[in-house]
């Protein structure tokens, strides 16, 4: 409940007496703190009635217990509906952002997506949706925030949701657009390797059906972690805009062809030539499909 509820292990007065730090009850454990900063709470509501409706909506995606299948509702969305806007969703510039929620809203049954933890680790999007009335879990990178890179908070958010879906027999659909794990001392000292591994464990151990779609970037270890073929994913797709590689084209060219570029008469021109060749040969989903990492490149 926003404005009327608080959670903390140690209250403001105890904190003040022990550490000397002064903090208000709201700033220490209010709804905004736990839905947006700590990740302790998944959703918030303005009123008790709104909270009850939200709880009922959430439970509508889950079975009564873990031995049952999730309930199917009669879908109102035509099964043969096509949405041409998806073909123009990915920007021409590979460094331009877009909102993955737009894809989710267009792909799944109309108005069926319930986002979980929308304010926490916004570089990852998770939630429940429906396909032909069937409940599915949605995991996605969010290019509109931090370019969709994985960090400690996003790793924990994704891994916990995968385990929730697996516990209640909810299939998982994953949308991949990730340039990699977020670099930096803060992430390394915080244990990004340990937290990132949680995603790998969760996907590998999940026994529910798993489908992944690479919408654009799928780079290095982040590609492996995000429901790749190596993570026992059942079906792996890519859009024609997919870029599946160990690293970005510039980074790969600077490592593989450094000496050749340095010795060229015009290093800049040679670098651009090698970049173009690399992108044409490797920086597309068809190469990944050739070696079996992708089942099919789809519209």
MITI-6600 format. One record per residue (C-alpha): x, z, y. Coordinates in nm, 2 decimals. Layout:
! residues N
+--------+--------+--------+
:      u :      w :      v :
+--------+--------+--------+
:      X :      Z :      Y :
...
+--------+--------+--------+
! end
This chain:
! residues 299
+--------+--------+--------+
:      u :      w :      v :
+--------+--------+--------+
:   0.00 :   0.00 :   0.00 :
:   0.15 :  -0.11 :   0.33 :
:   0.17 :   0.17 :   0.58 :
:   0.03 :   0.44 :   0.35 :
:   0.27 :   0.47 :   0.06 :
:   0.63 :   0.57 :   0.02 :
:   0.88 :   0.59 :  -0.27 :
:   1.22 :   0.76 :  -0.27 :
:   1.42 :   0.99 :  -0.50 :
:   1.53 :   1.20 :  -0.20 :
:   1.32 :   1.25 :   0.11 :
:   1.44 :   1.22 :   0.48 :
:   1.48 :   1.59 :   0.53 :
:   1.70 :   1.64 :   0.22 :
:   1.91 :   1.34 :   0.32 :
:   1.95 :   1.48 :   0.67 :
:   2.06 :   1.82 :   0.54 :
:   2.30 :   1.68 :   0.28 :
:   2.45 :   1.38 :   0.45 :
:   2.35 :   1.42 :   0.82 :
:   2.19 :   1.08 :   0.81 :
:   1.86 :   1.05 :   1.00 :
:   1.60 :   0.81 :   0.87 :
:   1.22 :   0.79 :   0.89 :
:   0.99 :   0.80 :   0.59 :
:   0.89 :   0.44 :   0.65 :
:   1.24 :   0.31 :   0.69 :
:   1.35 :   0.50 :   0.38 :
:   1.08 :   0.41 :   0.13 :
:   0.80 :   0.22 :   0.29 :
:   0.63 :  -0.10 :   0.15 :
:   0.85 :  -0.33 :   0.35 :
:   1.17 :  -0.17 :   0.22 :
:   1.07 :  -0.19 :  -0.14 :
:   0.91 :  -0.53 :  -0.14 :
:   1.18 :  -0.69 :   0.08 :
:   1.51 :  -0.50 :   0.04 :
:   1.53 :  -0.28 :  -0.27 :
:   1.31 :  -0.49 :  -0.50 :
:   1.15 :  -0.18 :  -0.64 :
:   0.80 :  -0.30 :  -0.57 :
:   0.67 :  -0.64 :  -0.66 :
:   0.37 :  -0.68 :  -0.44 :
:   0.21 :  -0.50 :  -0.15 :
:  -0.15 :  -0.48 :  -0.02 :
:  -0.30 :  -0.38 :   0.32 :
:  -0.60 :  -0.20 :   0.17 :
:  -0.70 :  -0.03 :  -0.15 :
:  -0.96 :  -0.29 :  -0.23 :
:  -0.70 :  -0.57 :  -0.17 :
:  -0.46 :  -0.39 :  -0.40 :
:  -0.72 :  -0.37 :  -0.68 :
:  -0.80 :  -0.74 :  -0.65 :
:  -0.43 :  -0.82 :  -0.66 :
:  -0.39 :  -0.61 :  -0.97 :
:  -0.69 :  -0.78 :  -1.14 :
:  -0.55 :  -1.13 :  -1.05 :
:  -0.21 :  -1.04 :  -1.19 :
:  -0.36 :  -0.91 :  -1.52 :
:  -0.57 :  -1.23 :  -1.55 :
:  -0.24 :  -1.41 :  -1.64 :
:  -0.15 :  -1.17 :  -1.92 :
:  -0.30 :  -1.09 :  -2.26 :
:  -0.45 :  -0.75 :  -2.34 :
:  -0.14 :  -0.66 :  -2.54 :
:   0.18 :  -0.81 :  -2.65 :
:   0.04 :  -0.92 :  -2.99 :
:  -0.21 :  -1.16 :  -2.83 :
:  -0.17 :  -1.50 :  -2.66 :
:  -0.24 :  -1.52 :  -2.28 :
:  -0.60 :  -1.61 :  -2.19 :
:  -0.69 :  -1.97 :  -2.11 :
:  -0.95 :  -2.04 :  -1.84 :
:  -1.15 :  -2.35 :  -1.81 :
:  -0.94 :  -2.57 :  -1.57 :
:  -1.10 :  -2.73 :  -1.27 :
:  -0.80 :  -2.95 :  -1.20 :
:  -0.82 :  -3.30 :  -1.36 :
:  -0.57 :  -3.33 :  -1.64 :
:  -0.47 :  -3.68 :  -1.53 :
:  -0.42 :  -3.59 :  -1.16 :
:  -0.11 :  -3.75 :  -1.01 :
:   0.05 :  -3.64 :  -0.68 :
:   0.25 :  -3.92 :  -0.51 :
:   0.38 :  -3.67 :  -0.26 :
:   0.62 :  -3.54 :  -0.53 :
:   0.81 :  -3.87 :  -0.51 :
:   0.90 :  -3.80 :  -0.15 :
:   0.96 :  -3.42 :  -0.17 :
:   1.34 :  -3.43 :  -0.21 :
:   1.52 :  -3.52 :   0.12 :
:   1.76 :  -3.82 :   0.12 :
:   2.04 :  -3.60 :   0.25 :
:   2.18 :  -3.38 :  -0.03 :
:   2.24 :  -3.09 :   0.21 :
:   1.89 :  -3.10 :   0.35 :
:   1.65 :  -2.83 :   0.24 :
:   1.30 :  -2.84 :   0.11 :
:   1.05 :  -2.57 :  -0.01 :
:   1.03 :  -2.55 :  -0.39 :
:   0.69 :  -2.39 :  -0.35 :
:   0.55 :  -2.73 :  -0.24 :
:   0.65 :  -2.87 :  -0.58 :
:   0.50 :  -2.58 :  -0.76 :
:   0.17 :  -2.60 :  -0.58 :
:   0.15 :  -2.98 :  -0.65 :
:   0.25 :  -2.96 :  -1.02 :
:   0.05 :  -2.67 :  -1.15 :
:  -0.33 :  -2.63 :  -1.16 :
:  -0.46 :  -2.62 :  -0.80 :
:  -0.44 :  -2.28 :  -0.63 :
:  -0.32 :  -2.11 :  -0.95 :
:   0.03 :  -2.00 :  -0.84 :
:   0.07 :  -1.62 :  -0.79 :
:   0.42 :  -1.55 :  -0.65 :
:   0.58 :  -1.23 :  -0.76 :
:   0.83 :  -1.05 :  -0.53 :
:   0.79 :  -1.31 :  -0.26 :
:   0.99 :  -1.11 :   0.00 :
:   1.28 :  -1.00 :  -0.23 :
:   1.58 :  -1.23 :  -0.30 :
:   1.40 :  -1.53 :  -0.14 :
:   1.67 :  -1.77 :  -0.28 :
:   1.47 :  -1.74 :  -0.61 :
:   1.10 :  -1.80 :  -0.66 :
:   0.91 :  -1.64 :  -0.96 :
:   0.55 :  -1.61 :  -1.04 :
:   0.26 :  -1.70 :  -1.27 :
:   0.07 :  -2.03 :  -1.26 :
:  -0.16 :  -2.23 :  -1.50 :
:  -0.13 :  -2.57 :  -1.67 :
:  -0.45 :  -2.70 :  -1.81 :
:  -0.58 :  -2.34 :  -1.77 :
:  -0.30 :  -2.19 :  -1.98 :
:  -0.09 :  -1.91 :  -1.82 :
:   0.28 :  -2.00 :  -1.77 :
:   0.57 :  -1.82 :  -1.59 :
:   0.75 :  -2.01 :  -1.32 :
:   1.12 :  -1.96 :  -1.23 :
:   1.28 :  -2.17 :  -0.95 :
:   1.57 :  -2.18 :  -0.72 :
:   1.47 :  -2.20 :  -0.35 :
:   1.67 :  -2.46 :  -0.16 :
:   1.51 :  -2.35 :   0.17 :
:   1.69 :  -2.01 :   0.15 :
:   2.07 :  -1.98 :   0.10 :
:   2.06 :  -2.33 :  -0.05 :
:   1.91 :  -2.18 :  -0.37 :
:   2.24 :  -2.02 :  -0.47 :
:   2.23 :  -1.74 :  -0.72 :
:   2.34 :  -1.40 :  -0.61 :
:   2.31 :  -1.04 :  -0.75 :
:   1.96 :  -0.98 :  -0.63 :
:   1.83 :  -1.32 :  -0.74 :
:   1.99 :  -1.28 :  -1.09 :
:   1.82 :  -0.94 :  -1.14 :
:   1.49 :  -1.08 :  -1.02 :
:   1.49 :  -1.38 :  -1.25 :
:   1.62 :  -1.20 :  -1.56 :
:   1.35 :  -0.93 :  -1.54 :
:   1.07 :  -1.18 :  -1.49 :
:   1.19 :  -1.38 :  -1.80 :
:   1.18 :  -1.07 :  -2.01 :
:   0.83 :  -0.99 :  -1.88 :
:   0.71 :  -1.34 :  -1.98 :
:   0.87 :  -1.31 :  -2.32 :
:   0.72 :  -0.97 :  -2.38 :
:   0.37 :  -1.11 :  -2.33 :
:   0.40 :  -1.46 :  -2.49 :
:   0.40 :  -1.65 :  -2.16 :
:   0.59 :  -1.98 :  -2.17 :
:   0.85 :  -2.03 :  -1.90 :
:   0.89 :  -2.34 :  -1.68 :
:   1.21 :  -2.35 :  -1.47 :
:   1.29 :  -2.56 :  -1.17 :
:   1.66 :  -2.60 :  -1.10 :
:   1.82 :  -2.68 :  -0.77 :
:   2.13 :  -2.46 :  -0.75 :
:   2.47 :  -2.53 :  -0.60 :
:   2.62 :  -2.24 :  -0.79 :
:   2.67 :  -1.86 :  -0.78 :
:   2.72 :  -1.73 :  -0.43 :
:   3.09 :  -1.68 :  -0.35 :
:   3.24 :  -1.39 :  -0.16 :
:   3.41 :  -1.05 :  -0.20 :
:   3.07 :  -0.87 :  -0.16 :
:   2.93 :  -1.05 :  -0.46 :
:   3.24 :  -1.01 :  -0.67 :
:   3.28 :  -0.64 :  -0.59 :
:   2.91 :  -0.59 :  -0.66 :
:   2.94 :  -0.74 :  -1.01 :
:   2.79 :  -1.08 :  -0.98 :
:   2.94 :  -1.17 :  -1.32 :
:   2.76 :  -0.87 :  -1.48 :
:   2.43 :  -0.94 :  -1.30 :
:   2.45 :  -1.32 :  -1.35 :
:   2.50 :  -1.26 :  -1.72 :
:   2.15 :  -1.10 :  -1.73 :
:   1.99 :  -1.44 :  -1.67 :
:   2.19 :  -1.59 :  -1.96 :
:   2.09 :  -1.31 :  -2.20 :
:   1.72 :  -1.32 :  -2.09 :
:   1.69 :  -1.70 :  -2.15 :
:   1.88 :  -1.69 :  -2.48 :
:   1.68 :  -1.41 :  -2.62 :
:   1.34 :  -1.53 :  -2.50 :
:   1.13 :  -1.67 :  -2.79 :
:   0.86 :  -1.83 :  -2.58 :
:   0.85 :  -2.20 :  -2.52 :
:   1.10 :  -2.29 :  -2.24 :
:   1.09 :  -2.61 :  -2.03 :
:   1.34 :  -2.69 :  -1.74 :
:   1.33 :  -2.95 :  -1.47 :
:   1.64 :  -3.03 :  -1.26 :
:   1.50 :  -3.14 :  -0.93 :
:   1.83 :  -3.18 :  -0.75 :
:   2.16 :  -2.98 :  -0.78 :
:   2.26 :  -2.82 :  -1.10 :
:   2.62 :  -2.71 :  -1.06 :
:   2.87 :  -2.53 :  -1.28 :
:   2.79 :  -2.19 :  -1.43 :
:   2.46 :  -2.17 :  -1.24 :
:   2.34 :  -2.48 :  -1.42 :
:   2.43 :  -2.33 :  -1.75 :
:   2.25 :  -2.00 :  -1.66 :
:   1.93 :  -2.17 :  -1.53 :
:   1.76 :  -2.26 :  -1.86 :
:   2.00 :  -2.53 :  -1.97 :
:   2.02 :  -2.69 :  -2.31 :
:   2.29 :  -2.43 :  -2.39 :
:   2.05 :  -2.15 :  -2.32 :
:   1.82 :  -2.26 :  -2.61 :
:   1.57 :  -2.43 :  -2.38 :
:   1.32 :  -2.64 :  -2.58 :
:   1.28 :  -2.93 :  -2.34 :
:   1.50 :  -3.02 :  -2.05 :
:   1.40 :  -3.28 :  -1.79 :
:   1.55 :  -3.41 :  -1.47 :
:   1.41 :  -3.60 :  -1.17 :
:   1.60 :  -3.91 :  -1.07 :
:   1.74 :  -3.70 :  -0.78 :
:   1.91 :  -3.47 :  -1.02 :
:   2.29 :  -3.40 :  -0.97 :
:   2.43 :  -3.23 :  -1.28 :
:   2.80 :  -3.16 :  -1.27 :
:   3.07 :  -2.89 :  -1.30 :
:   3.10 :  -2.88 :  -0.92 :
:   3.01 :  -3.09 :  -0.61 :
:   3.15 :  -3.44 :  -0.57 :
:   3.39 :  -3.34 :  -0.28 :
:   3.54 :  -3.05 :  -0.48 :
:   3.58 :  -3.25 :  -0.79 :
:   3.75 :  -3.54 :  -0.62 :
:   3.99 :  -3.31 :  -0.43 :
:   4.10 :  -3.16 :  -0.75 :
:   4.11 :  -3.46 :  -0.98 :
:   4.25 :  -3.72 :  -0.73 :
:   4.44 :  -3.50 :  -0.49 :
:   4.78 :  -3.66 :  -0.55 :
:   4.64 :  -4.02 :  -0.56 :
:   4.46 :  -3.97 :  -0.23 :
:   4.77 :  -3.81 :  -0.07 :
:   4.99 :  -4.10 :  -0.17 :
:   4.75 :  -4.37 :  -0.05 :
:   4.82 :  -4.57 :   0.26 :
:   4.49 :  -4.46 :   0.41 :
:   4.41 :  -4.12 :   0.25 :
:   4.07 :  -4.09 :   0.42 :
:   3.96 :  -4.44 :   0.31 :
:   4.08 :  -4.38 :  -0.04 :
:   3.90 :  -4.05 :  -0.06 :
:   3.57 :  -4.21 :   0.04 :
:   3.62 :  -4.48 :  -0.22 :
:   3.69 :  -4.23 :  -0.50 :
:   3.39 :  -4.02 :  -0.38 :
:   3.16 :  -4.32 :  -0.40 :
:   3.29 :  -4.41 :  -0.75 :
:   3.25 :  -4.05 :  -0.87 :
:   2.89 :  -4.02 :  -0.74 :
:   2.79 :  -4.35 :  -0.90 :
:   2.95 :  -4.26 :  -1.24 :
:   2.88 :  -3.89 :  -1.28 :
:   2.67 :  -3.75 :  -1.00 :
:   2.33 :  -3.85 :  -1.14 :
:   2.11 :  -3.73 :  -1.43 :
:   2.16 :  -4.03 :  -1.64 :
:   2.51 :  -3.93 :  -1.74 :
:   2.38 :  -3.59 :  -1.84 :
:   2.11 :  -3.76 :  -2.05 :
:   2.37 :  -3.98 :  -2.22 :
:   2.55 :  -3.67 :  -2.35 :
:   2.24 :  -3.48 :  -2.45 :
:   2.21 :  -3.22 :  -2.18 :
:   1.88 :  -3.37 :  -2.06 :
:   1.60 :  -3.50 :  -2.28 :
:   1.46 :  -3.74 :  -2.03 :
:   1.48 :  -3.84 :  -1.67 :
:   1.12 :  -3.84 :  -1.55 :
:   0.93 :  -3.95 :  -1.24 :
+--------+--------+--------+
! end
